[in-house]
């Protein structure tokens, strides 16, 4: 059974940094494209960043490009999101997602809360 466990969220001041991690098990991690999504209160879930199976190609939401970096370690079976220059608009629950190429569904984690506030 696929399991994804996010960690690293918390409360940070504006301008600060956090690094989220997602540990996976129950599926062949190296075969899956990975994504970070987020959902702020009262808003739709949005795609924040995507990384391909090799880790060489990544795409970002316009509002986080240049501040966030997605990466993966296929040996440790882990996904990361380095978040810098955080602002209140980044406050949300962040979710890790795994999708097999060509498939429309995937596996979700339970999320980790990120709160940016002074």
Secondary structure, 3 states (H helix, E strand, C coil): CCEEEEECCEEECCCCCEEEEEEEECCCHHHEEEEEEEECCCCCCEEEEEECCCCCCEEECCCCECCEEEEEECCCCEEEEEECCCCHHHCEEEEEEEEECCCCCCEECCCEEEEECC
